[in-house]
Amino acid sequence: MTGAEAGHDATTHVHGTGAVQVPSTTLAGWSAELADDQTRMDVLEKAFDFRGDCTLTLDDSSVIAGYIFDRRAGATLGQSVVRLLTPTSDEKVTIAYSRIRKVEFGKDTAAGKSFETWIKKYVEKKLKGEKASIESEAL
């Protein structure tokens, strides 16, 4: 599913021979096939910056999901890796860029959790006479 199919506004970024459709609002729910090296580099950088889990489809059709917490550039795509934490294990998984064929962006776990949003909710509760705590919401 592309960003446009997911209901997102999309813009096109062209790098070298590849074009990447990137949603202009959020990456949540968006996916990208990694057809060329530049697209792979661009999308994996976005996956590293994403605040939620991603699902990676690998060259052997296996699928792994988790939070990408690190990426390390090497001299080649085979030497460049992403590292992720899976929701089912404390193990840190390392995957070479060259093995990744598709990236799917899941839910943005930090969406709507900005300081400004917290203040707005706090003030709304206070104005309604409700109990408003300075404690943060559970994730």
C-alpha positions as YAML, in Angstrom:
chain: A
units: angstrom
residues:
- id: 1
  name: MET
  ca: [0.00, 0.00, 0.00]
- id: 2
  name: THR
  ca: [1.38, 3.41, -0.86]
- id: 3
  name: GLY
  ca: [0.85, 6.54, 1.20]
- id: 4
  name: ALA
  ca: [-1.85, 7.70, -1.21]
- id: 5
  name: GLU
  ca: [-3.71, 4.38, -0.85]
- id: 6
  name: ALA
  ca: [-3.57, 4.76, 2.93]
- id: 7
  name: GLY
  ca: [-5.31, 8.12, 2.67]
- id: 8
  name: HIS
  ca: [-2.20, 10.24, 3.13]
- id: 9
  name: ASP
  ca: [-1.20, 13.21, 1.03]
- id: 10
  name: ALA
  ca: [1.96, 12.17, -0.79]
- id: 11
  name: THR
  ca: [4.85, 14.05, -2.30]
- id: 12
  name: THR
  ca: [7.41, 12.61, -4.67]
- id: 13
  name: HIS
  ca: [11.11, 12.79, -3.93]
- id: 14
  name: VAL
  ca: [13.33, 11.80, -6.82]
- id: 15
  name: HIS
  ca: [16.89, 10.60, -6.15]
- id: 16
  name: GLY
  ca: [19.01, 9.20, -8.95]
- id: 17
  name: THR
  ca: [16.86, 6.74, -10.86]
- id: 18
  name: GLY
  ca: [14.37, 6.01, -8.06]
- id: 19
  name: ALA
  ca: [11.30, 7.90, -6.90]
- id: 20
  name: VAL
  ca: [9.89, 7.54, -3.40]
- id: 21
  name: GLN
  ca: [6.28, 8.46, -2.62]
- id: 22
  name: VAL
  ca: [6.47, 9.93, 0.89]
- id: 23
  name: PRO
  ca: [3.38, 10.97, 2.86]
- id: 24
  name: SER
  ca: [3.47, 14.65, 3.77]
- id: 25
  name: THR
  ca: [1.71, 14.20, 7.13]
- id: 26
  name: THR
  ca: [2.78, 10.95, 8.80]
- id: 27
  name: LEU
  ca: [4.57, 7.76, 7.89]
- id: 28
  name: ALA
  ca: [2.17, 5.63, 9.99]
- id: 29
  name: GLY
  ca: [0.47, 3.09, 7.74]
- id: 30
  name: TRP
  ca: [2.76, 3.82, 4.78]
- id: 31
  name: SER
  ca: [4.95, 1.24, 3.06]
- id: 32
  name: ALA
  ca: [7.68, 1.30, 0.45]
- id: 33
  name: GLU
  ca: [9.23, -1.27, -1.85]
- id: 34
  name: LEU
  ca: [13.01, -0.78, -1.91]
- id: 35
  name: ALA
  ca: [13.62, -1.01, -5.64]
- id: 36
  name: ASP
  ca: [17.05, 0.64, -5.82]
- id: 37
  name: ASP
  ca: [19.97, 1.58, -3.57]
- id: 38
  name: GLN
  ca: [19.04, 5.26, -3.14]
- id: 39
  name: THR
  ca: [15.43, 4.42, -2.26]
- id: 40
  name: ARG
  ca: [16.70, 1.84, 0.23]
- id: 41
  name: MET
  ca: [18.96, 4.41, 1.90]
- id: 42
  name: ASP
  ca: [16.24, 7.09, 2.00]
- id: 43
  name: VAL
  ca: [13.47, 4.84, 3.36]
- id: 44
  name: LEU
  ca: [15.68, 3.18, 5.97]
- id: 45
  name: GLU
  ca: [16.76, 6.61, 7.22]
- id: 46
  name: LYS
  ca: [13.07, 7.54, 7.59]
- id: 47
  name: ALA
  ca: [12.46, 4.23, 9.39]
- id: 48
  name: PHE
  ca: [15.24, 5.08, 11.86]
- id: 49
  name: ASP
  ca: [13.64, 8.48, 12.57]
- id: 50
  name: PHE
  ca: [10.13, 6.95, 12.90]
- id: 51
  name: ARG
  ca: [8.75, 6.82, 16.45]
- id: 52
  name: GLY
  ca: [6.98, 3.48, 16.12]
- id: 53
  name: ASP
  ca: [7.50, -0.07, 14.95]
- id: 54
  name: CYS
  ca: [8.30, -1.02, 11.36]
- id: 55
  name: THR
  ca: [7.82, -4.31, 9.57]
- id: 56
  name: LEU
  ca: [10.66, -5.38, 7.29]
- id: 57
  name: THR
  ca: [10.26, -7.90, 4.48]
- id: 58
  name: LEU
  ca: [13.60, -9.53, 3.70]
- id: 59
  name: ASP
  ca: [15.09, -11.03, 0.53]
- id: 60
  name: ASP
  ca: [14.04, -14.56, 1.59]
- id: 61
  name: SER
  ca: [10.41, -13.33, 2.08]
- id: 62
  name: SER
  ca: [10.70, -13.59, 5.87]
- id: 63
  name: VAL
  ca: [9.15, -10.76, 7.86]
- id: 64
  name: ILE
  ca: [10.38, -9.15, 11.07]
- id: 65
  name: ALA
  ca: [8.75, -6.33, 13.03]
- id: 66
  name: GLY
  ca: [10.19, -4.07, 15.67]
- id: 67
  name: TYR
  ca: [11.49, -0.67, 16.66]
- id: 68
  name: ILE
  ca: [14.55, 0.44, 14.66]
- id: 69
  name: PHE
  ca: [16.79, 2.01, 17.29]
- id: 70
  name: ASP
  ca: [20.09, 2.12, 15.40]
- id: 71
  name: ARG
  ca: [21.55, 2.10, 11.92]
- id: 72
  name: ARG
  ca: [25.19, 1.82, 10.96]
- id: 73
  name: ALA
  ca: [26.59, 2.82, 7.59]
- id: 74
  name: GLY
  ca: [29.22, 0.58, 6.07]
- id: 75
  name: ALA
  ca: [31.19, 0.73, 2.83]
- id: 76
  name: THR
  ca: [28.48, -1.31, 1.04]
- id: 77
  name: LEU
  ca: [24.77, -2.07, 1.51]
- id: 78
  name: GLY
  ca: [25.79, -5.51, 2.77]
- id: 79
  name: GLN
  ca: [27.96, -3.90, 5.45]
- id: 80
  name: SER
  ca: [25.34, -1.26, 6.39]
- id: 81
  name: VAL
  ca: [22.87, -2.50, 9.01]
- id: 82
  name: VAL
  ca: [19.77, -1.57, 10.96]
- id: 83
  name: ARG
  ca: [19.29, -2.81, 14.50]
- id: 84
  name: LEU
  ca: [15.86, -3.34, 15.97]
- id: 85
  name: LEU
  ca: [14.10, -4.46, 19.11]
- id: 86
  name: THR
  ca: [11.25, -6.89, 18.54]
- id: 87
  name: PRO
  ca: [8.10, -6.81, 20.67]
- id: 88
  name: THR
  ca: [8.50, -10.50, 21.59]
- id: 89
  name: SER
  ca: [12.14, -10.58, 22.70]
- id: 90
  name: ASP
  ca: [14.79, -8.51, 24.43]
- id: 91
  name: GLU
  ca: [17.21, -9.59, 21.72]
- id: 92
  name: LYS
  ca: [18.64, -6.88, 19.45]
- id: 93
  name: VAL
  ca: [18.33, -8.02, 15.84]
- id: 94
  name: THR
  ca: [20.82, -6.83, 13.21]
- id: 95
  name: ILE
  ca: [19.84, -6.86, 9.52]
- id: 96
  name: ALA
  ca: [21.94, -5.79, 6.52]
- id: 97
  name: TYR
  ca: [20.42, -3.08, 4.31]
- id: 98
  name: SER
  ca: [20.99, -5.34, 1.29]
- id: 99
  name: ARG
  ca: [18.55, -7.95, 2.69]
- id: 100
  name: ILE
  ca: [15.62, -5.54, 3.16]
- id: 101
  name: ARG
  ca: [13.12, -5.44, 0.28]
- id: 102
  name: LYS
  ca: [10.14, -3.63, 1.83]
- id: 103
  name: VAL
  ca: [9.46, -1.38, 4.84]
- id: 104
  name: GLU
  ca: [6.01, -0.95, 6.37]
- id: 105
  name: PHE
  ca: [5.50, 1.76, 8.96]
- id: 106
  name: GLY
  ca: [3.18, 0.85, 11.85]
- id: 107
  name: LYS
  ca: [1.49, 3.07, 14.41]
- id: 108
  name: ASP
  ca: [3.35, 6.22, 15.48]
- id: 109
  name: THR
  ca: [3.35, 5.60, 19.25]
- id: 110
  name: ALA
  ca: [4.25, 9.21, 19.99]
- id: 111
  name: ALA
  ca: [1.50, 10.77, 17.83]
- id: 112
  name: GLY
  ca: [-0.60, 13.19, 19.85]
- id: 113
  name: LYS
  ca: [1.75, 13.00, 22.82]
- id: 114
  name: SER
  ca: [3.53, 16.33, 22.42]
- id: 115
  name: PHE
  ca: [3.98, 18.69, 25.34]
- id: 116
  name: GLU
  ca: [1.51, 21.10, 23.71]
- id: 117
  name: THR
  ca: [-1.14, 18.36, 23.51]
- id: 118
  name: TRP
  ca: [-0.55, 17.43, 27.16]
- id: 119
  name: ILE
  ca: [-0.94, 21.08, 28.27]
- id: 120
  name: LYS
  ca: [-4.15, 21.45, 26.24]
- id: 121
  name: LYS
  ca: [-5.67, 18.31, 27.83]
- id: 122
  name: TYR
  ca: [-4.55, 19.43, 31.30]
- id: 123
  name: VAL
  ca: [-6.14, 22.88, 30.90]
- id: 124
  name: GLU
  ca: [-9.35, 21.39, 29.47]
- id: 125
  name: LYS
  ca: [-9.70, 19.09, 32.49]
- id: 126
  name: LYS
  ca: [-9.02, 21.93, 34.93]
- id: 127
  name: LEU
  ca: [-11.60, 24.18, 33.23]
- id: 128
  name: LYS
  ca: [-14.20, 21.39, 33.47]
- id: 129
  name: GLY
  ca: [-13.45, 21.00, 37.18]
- id: 130
  name: GLU
  ca: [-12.04, 17.52, 36.65]
- id: 131
  name: LYS
  ca: [-8.97, 16.17, 38.40]
- id: 132
  name: ALA
  ca: [-5.91, 16.98, 36.30]
- id: 133
  name: SER
  ca: [-2.63, 15.35, 37.19]
- id: 134
  name: ILE
  ca: [0.87, 16.34, 36.20]
- id: 135
  name: GLU
  ca: [1.62, 12.64, 35.65]
- id: 136
  name: SER
  ca: [2.02, 11.55, 32.04]
- id: 137
  name: GLU
  ca: [-0.36, 9.10, 30.38]
- id: 138
  name: ALA
  ca: [0.60, 5.46, 30.15]
- id: 139
  name: LEU
  ca: [2.00, 4.43, 26.78]
...
